[in-house]
Amino acid sequence: MRHLRLVTGGVCALAAGVVVAMTACQSMADDDKRSNSVSGRQCVSSPLEDSKVIDRETLMLTDRSGNAVLLHMTGPCLQKNEPVGLEFFGSARVCSPLDVTVTGDVASAVPMRCMISSVEALTKDQVKEYNNMR
């Protein structure tokens, strides 16, 4: 009997540990979602007013309502002063990295697909700063 109780207690402790680990993993996943996406009122919607390559890993999108976001890529895939392609998924809104695919350097024979790591909302002042950059 004593052995059975230890096993049962061990199983309970293991089960409790699994629940805690799953909860922690879900919490970390929720944190990643929050840090990689913007809220609904901060999303940009098509038709877009402007897009601007900030650097090889950053693209700014501005919609006609004045909302703007930075798309941060996982690596260098954009060319300044070159057009980029956008392919929307599900809707014409960009709130998270999975809402749109960016194709950098579309002028080349084989356009490069960019992987988006995060979407960052911008204030009107930040948009002005980025627009004043060369």
Salt bridges, closest charged atoms under 4 A:
ASP31 OD1 - ARG34 NH2 2.43
GLU49 OE1 - ARG64 NE 3.98
GLU87 OE1 - ARG113 NH2 3.53
GLU120 OE1 - HIS72 NE2 2.72
